[in-house]
Amino acid sequence: MAVDIREYLNSHKFTVLFSGGKDSTAVLLWVLDNVHHEDWNILYVEVSGNTHPLCNQYVHDITKELGVRHKLIHAKREDMDFFEALKKWGIPLFGKRRWCMYQFKQKLFQKHSHMIQVIGIRRSDSQRRKKARMFEVFRQTNNVSVKPILSWNEKQVREYIRSHGIGLNPCYEICGHSGNCMFCPFHNKKQIILTMSLPEWREKILDALRVQKPNGRMGKKILNYWMKYGKQQTLLISK
């Protein structure tokens, strides 16, 4: 059954899952443009020990600028540090072994979010997301996931944000990504080099990676990737 997302969200309370990244920024702007009630909130989850302070600051600044600071819930686990968990559990991979998502995000989603969650996922992001649906109900949790920009490309996202006069998270210039997860197994070469060029993060990441016993071929590949490109301090980008 086809669902009109605007109509659906205008008749239900929901939570915008905001990471500080460009896609979730575009989703937040889309909600402000298309939803005409106030029964919704914004949930930002800081990954304890693994989130750049500038990402935290951006989330607070941008929600204040948009007039929705009162809707923001800034949550994080106080009893767990990401890099200590990385040393203990190893590099997080797909499925059940992606402990970072469950331990640092999903538990807080369950605690603070409404059952309907609006998220910034795009099919063009990865092969794994090409089959994603714009409206999805998860039987195990009864959560409803709504993805307004699923069919957008990166150019559309950037233009939509620019059209609202909003700047991007400064972490994109510094480390090539939003800074919500400084260490991520799936960062690309550029993102790894830029992240590891920041001394305070380089030491934290290397300290955790040196004790790794990789989980299978994929874990070994990711470890080698980070160790290899982490040695490079500069990156020349062809224009």
Residue, then its C-alpha position, 0 to 999 in steps of 0.5 A: m500500500a502506497v503511503d503519502i509521507r507528508e500526509y502520514l507525518n502530518s497526522h502522527k508524532f515522530t522523531v527526527l534522528f539527527s546526526g549532524g551530517k548533511d543528509s540528516t540536516a536535509v531531512l530536518l529542513w524537509v520536515l520544517d518545510n512539510v510538517h505543520h504540527e508541533d508534536w515531534n522532536i529531534l534526537y541527536v546521539e553523541v557516540s561517547g568518546n568517538t564524536h568530534p566536539l564540533c559536531n556537537q556544537y553544530v547540532h546545537d547551533i543549527t537547531k537554534e538557528l532554525g528555531v527548534r532548539h527546544k525540540l532537541i534531545h542530546a543523548k549519550r551513554e555515560d557509562m561506556d567509552f567507544f574506544e574502550a569498547l573497540k579494544k574489548w569487542g573488536i572492529p564492528l562489522f555488519g549485522k550482529r557484529r555491528w555492536c557500535m550501532y546497538q550499544f551507542k545508538q539504538k539503545l538511546f533511540q529506544k529510550h528517547s525516540h517516538m515509535i515513528q523515526v524520520i531518518g536521512i538515508r539515501r539509496s545512492d549512498s551504498q549498494r546495501r541501501k539500494k533496496a531500502r524503502m521509503f516507508e518501513v515497519f520493523r516487526q521486532t520493535n514496531n518502529v516505523s522508519v520514514k525516509p523522505i530523501l531516499s531517492w535524492n542524490e548528494k547534489q540535491v542534498r547540498e543544493y537543498i541545504r544551500s537554498h535554506g541558507i544553512g552551512l554544512n557541519p565544519c567537520y566535513e572540511i576538517c575530516g571529510h565526514s560529519g564527525n559523529c563517528m570519528f572512527c568508522p570501519f566504512h570511512n573511505k581513504k580520504q576520510i581516514i587520512l584526514t581523520m588520522s591527520l588530527p593528532e588527538w584522534r590519531e593517537k586514540i585510534l591507533d591505541a585501540l587498533r594496535v590491540q586488535k585481533p581482527n574478526g575474519r577477512m573483513g575485519k583484517k581488511i579494515l584494520n589494514y586499511w586504517m593502519k596503511y592510510g593512517k600513516q599518511q599525513t597529507l592528501l593531494i586531491s585532484k581538482 
